[in-house]
Each structure stands twice: as C-alpha cells, then as structure tokens.
C-alpha cells in the first residue's frame, strides 16, 4: 500500500486580492477536474474572514499532480503580491480519512 502524503497550506490575502485569489483557485480545481491527474485529493477552503485560505492536498507521491496544470502556474504567478504575509506550509502523512454520505433533505 502506498503511503499517502499531504501538504497543508494556510495564508491570508490582502483584502482587495481575496476575490481574485478565489477565482484563480476555482480555475485550478476546474482544470484538475478536466485533466484528472490521478493520485490527488485536493480541497481548498476560504475562511470566514474572507481573506484566509486553507489548501489541503493529499497525494500518493508517485507523480507531481500539478506539473501540467496551467491554472496552477497562473495561480502562483503573482501569489506573493496577493499575500498579506508568508504562508504556513506543513507536510504530513495521512493516517485516515472519512467522507460521509451527503444528505439532501
């Protein structure tokens, strides 16, 4: 069984950059959905304050899932100018996960 690794990145954008940042993230998610690079679970959250973001990427480590993602490169192109301060980056090993069924009613 391949050990799954994770990267957790949390940061705050400048207030005037939050919507642009969100739009760029949405582009990344759309492109990943179209390309389906495999071996990747990727979630991004915008925090309640509107300027905080949390990215969680869980991957199998056999390939670089963002390597051919143009939207990912666009997201990173001017990232430093959008940030209020440097991001906090943590590496981890996945112990377990649970995704419950959704209830529409």
Secondary structure, 3 states (H helix, E strand, C coil): CCCCEEEEEEEEECHHHHHHHHHHHHHHHHHHHHHCCCCEEEEEEECCCCCEEEEEEEECCCCCCCCCCHHHHHHHHCHHHHECCCCEEEEEECCCCCCCCCCCC
